[in-house]
Amino acid sequence: TAGPLPREFNKEFTFGDLNVRVIDRCNAEYNYFTWPCAEVLAEHVACHVTPGTTVLELGCGTGLPGIVARKCGANVIFSDCHSDPEYWRKVAELNNITDLKFTKIEYCQYESLSPVDLILASDLLYDSKQFDSVLATIAYALNLKPRARCWLSHQVRSSTRSIYHQLLYWGLLARKLSSSTTTGHDINIYEITLDTSRLEINN
């Protein structure tokens, strides 16, 4: 017998002239919860994404950064390992989006990836056991289109934890774009790209 449906709460965010609504769910997995990193990344997206950009939000959760990108005129694919069409129907309705696209993608499931200009990744590096899977997926997606990039928001939870060696292993470079404490947490946004110098050596 199926258990009771999780309670849902609408949240509203404003970024400049953009009003965005998401739906948080109360469940044990927290897979539909809007974390501070999503809010910080969404604000960056609102300021810097351009119309017509093709975007993949990887591990999107409630999809806040992706919804902002869509409202800025980008063509957005939302993705996560959880698929719930009814949830996304309600999100699209709340935000007056008529063509919301969602694809179920698990880390290292490369056949589900397609070329995009920009990958959005919000707070995906919280579990060290997942670092390689997340970065491998980002690296593969970046390889599908020249000059593609990834904007990744990361909450600083440890002063000793580093992904430097994983970035080297997967042929990636990271450049800090900004830092924020507006949510009460120390959050950085990085731009991740392929290490093209390494590609030239390998070729």
C-alpha positions as CSV (number, residue, x, y, z in Angstrom):
1,T,0.0,0.0,0.0
2,A,1.4,3.4,-1.0
3,G,2.1,5.8,1.9
4,P,0.7,9.3,2.3
5,L,1.6,11.9,-0.2
6,P,4.4,14.3,0.9
7,R,3.3,17.7,2.0
8,E,4.2,20.5,-0.5
9,F,5.0,24.1,0.0
10,N,5.2,26.8,-2.7
11,K,8.2,29.1,-2.5
12,E,8.5,32.4,-4.4
13,F,11.8,34.1,-5.3
14,T,12.5,37.4,-7.0
15,F,15.6,38.1,-9.0
16,G,15.4,41.6,-10.5
17,D,12.2,41.7,-12.6
18,L,11.8,37.9,-12.5
19,N,9.4,36.2,-10.2
20,V,9.9,32.4,-9.8
21,R,8.0,29.8,-7.9
22,V,9.2,26.4,-6.9
23,I,7.6,23.5,-4.9
24,D,9.4,22.1,-1.9
25,R,8.3,18.7,-0.6
26,C,8.7,17.3,2.9
27,N,10.2,13.9,2.5
28,A,13.1,11.9,3.9
29,E,15.2,12.1,0.8
30,Y,15.1,16.0,0.4
31,N,15.2,15.5,-3.3
32,Y,12.6,18.2,-3.8
33,F,14.0,20.9,-1.5
34,T,15.4,24.2,-2.5
35,W,18.9,24.5,-0.9
36,P,20.8,27.8,-0.5
37,C,23.2,27.0,-3.4
38,A,20.2,26.9,-5.8
39,E,19.2,30.4,-4.8
40,V,22.7,31.8,-5.2
41,L,23.2,30.1,-8.6
42,A,19.7,31.3,-9.7
43,E,20.7,34.9,-8.9
44,H,23.9,34.5,-11.0
45,V,21.9,33.0,-13.9
46,A,19.4,35.9,-13.8
47,C,22.3,38.3,-14.3
48,H,24.4,36.5,-16.9
49,V,22.5,33.9,-19.0
50,T,21.5,35.1,-22.5
51,P,18.4,34.3,-24.6
52,G,18.8,31.3,-26.9
53,T,21.4,29.6,-24.7
54,T,20.9,25.8,-24.5
55,V,21.0,24.8,-20.9
56,L,21.1,21.5,-18.9
57,E,20.4,21.7,-15.2
58,L,22.0,18.6,-13.8
59,G,20.6,17.1,-10.6
60,C,18.0,19.9,-10.7
61,G,15.9,19.1,-7.5
62,T,13.2,21.8,-7.6
63,G,14.8,23.4,-10.6
64,L,15.1,27.0,-9.4
65,P,18.2,28.0,-11.5
66,G,16.8,26.3,-14.6
67,I,13.4,28.1,-14.2
68,V,15.3,31.4,-14.0
69,A,17.2,30.5,-17.1
70,R,14.0,29.6,-18.9
71,K,12.4,32.9,-18.0
72,C,15.5,34.6,-19.3
73,G,14.9,33.1,-22.7
74,A,17.2,30.1,-22.6
75,N,16.2,26.6,-23.9
76,V,16.4,24.5,-20.7
77,I,16.4,20.7,-20.1
78,F,15.8,19.9,-16.4
79,S,17.3,16.6,-15.2
80,D,17.5,14.5,-12.1
81,C,17.6,10.8,-11.1
82,H,14.0,11.2,-9.9
83,S,11.2,11.5,-12.4
84,D,7.7,12.8,-11.4
85,P,5.7,14.2,-14.3
86,E,2.9,15.5,-12.1
87,Y,5.4,17.5,-10.0
88,W,6.9,19.2,-13.1
89,R,3.4,19.8,-14.6
90,K,2.6,21.8,-11.4
91,V,5.9,23.7,-11.6
92,A,5.4,24.6,-15.2
93,E,1.9,25.9,-14.4
94,L,3.1,28.0,-11.5
95,N,5.6,29.7,-13.8
96,N,3.6,29.9,-16.9
97,I,6.0,27.7,-18.8
98,T,4.3,25.8,-21.7
99,D,7.2,23.7,-22.8
100,L,9.1,22.5,-19.7
101,K,11.4,19.7,-20.7
102,F,12.5,17.1,-18.1
103,T,14.8,14.1,-18.7
104,K,15.7,11.5,-16.2
105,I,19.5,11.4,-16.0
106,E,21.6,9.5,-13.5
107,Y,25.3,10.3,-13.0
108,C,27.5,8.5,-15.6
109,Q,24.4,7.8,-17.7
110,Y,26.1,9.3,-20.8
111,E,23.6,8.1,-23.4
112,S,21.0,10.5,-21.9
113,L,23.2,13.6,-22.5
114,S,23.0,15.9,-25.5
115,P,25.1,18.9,-26.5
116,V,24.4,22.2,-24.6
117,D,26.0,25.6,-24.2
118,L,25.7,25.6,-20.4
119,I,25.4,23.1,-17.6
120,L,23.9,24.3,-14.3
121,A,25.0,22.3,-11.2
122,S,23.7,23.4,-7.8
123,D,25.2,21.8,-4.6
124,L,26.1,18.5,-6.3
125,L,29.4,18.1,-4.5
126,Y,28.2,17.6,-1.0
127,D,29.1,13.8,-0.7
128,S,32.7,12.9,-1.4
129,K,31.6,9.5,-2.6
130,Q,29.8,11.2,-5.5
131,F,32.6,13.6,-6.6
132,D,34.0,11.4,-9.4
133,S,30.5,10.5,-10.7
134,V,29.4,14.1,-10.8
135,L,32.6,15.4,-12.4
136,A,32.7,12.5,-14.9
137,T,29.2,13.4,-16.0
138,I,30.1,17.1,-16.3
139,A,33.2,16.3,-18.3
140,Y,31.4,14.1,-20.7
141,A,28.7,16.7,-21.3
142,L,31.3,19.4,-21.9
143,N,33.0,17.2,-24.5
144,L,29.8,17.1,-26.5
145,K,30.0,20.8,-27.6
146,P,33.1,23.1,-28.1
147,R,33.3,26.0,-25.6
148,A,30.5,24.6,-23.4
149,R,30.8,25.5,-19.8
150,C,29.4,24.6,-16.4
151,W,28.3,27.0,-13.6
152,L,28.6,25.1,-10.4
153,S,27.5,26.5,-7.0
154,H,29.1,24.9,-4.0
155,Q,28.6,25.4,-0.2
156,V,31.8,25.4,1.8
157,R,31.3,22.8,4.5
158,S,34.9,21.9,5.1
159,S,38.2,23.8,4.9
160,T,40.2,20.7,4.2
161,R,38.1,19.0,1.5
162,S,39.3,19.6,-2.1
163,I,38.3,18.4,-5.6
164,Y,41.6,19.5,-7.1
165,H,42.9,16.0,-8.0
166,Q,39.5,14.9,-9.4
167,L,39.4,18.0,-11.6
168,L,42.9,17.0,-13.0
169,Y,41.8,13.4,-13.5
170,W,38.7,14.3,-15.5
171,G,40.5,17.0,-17.5
172,L,38.7,20.0,-16.1
173,L,39.5,23.5,-15.0
174,A,37.6,25.5,-12.4
175,R,37.6,29.3,-12.1
176,K,35.8,31.0,-9.2
177,L,33.3,33.5,-10.5
178,S,31.8,34.9,-7.2
179,S,31.2,34.3,-3.5
180,S,28.1,34.9,-1.5
181,T,27.0,34.9,2.1
182,T,23.5,36.3,1.5
183,T,21.8,33.1,2.4
184,G,23.7,32.8,5.7
185,H,26.1,30.2,4.1
186,D,29.5,30.5,2.5
187,I,28.7,29.7,-1.2
188,N,31.0,29.9,-4.2
189,I,30.2,29.8,-7.9
190,Y,32.7,28.3,-10.2
191,E,32.9,28.1,-14.0
192,I,34.1,24.6,-15.0
193,T,35.5,24.0,-18.5
194,L,37.5,21.4,-20.3
195,D,41.3,21.7,-20.0
196,T,41.9,22.4,-23.7
197,S,45.7,22.4,-23.2
198,R,45.5,18.8,-22.1
199,L,43.3,18.0,-25.1
200,E,45.9,19.5,-27.5
201,I,48.7,17.4,-25.9
202,N,46.6,14.2,-26.2
203,N,45.8,15.0,-29.9
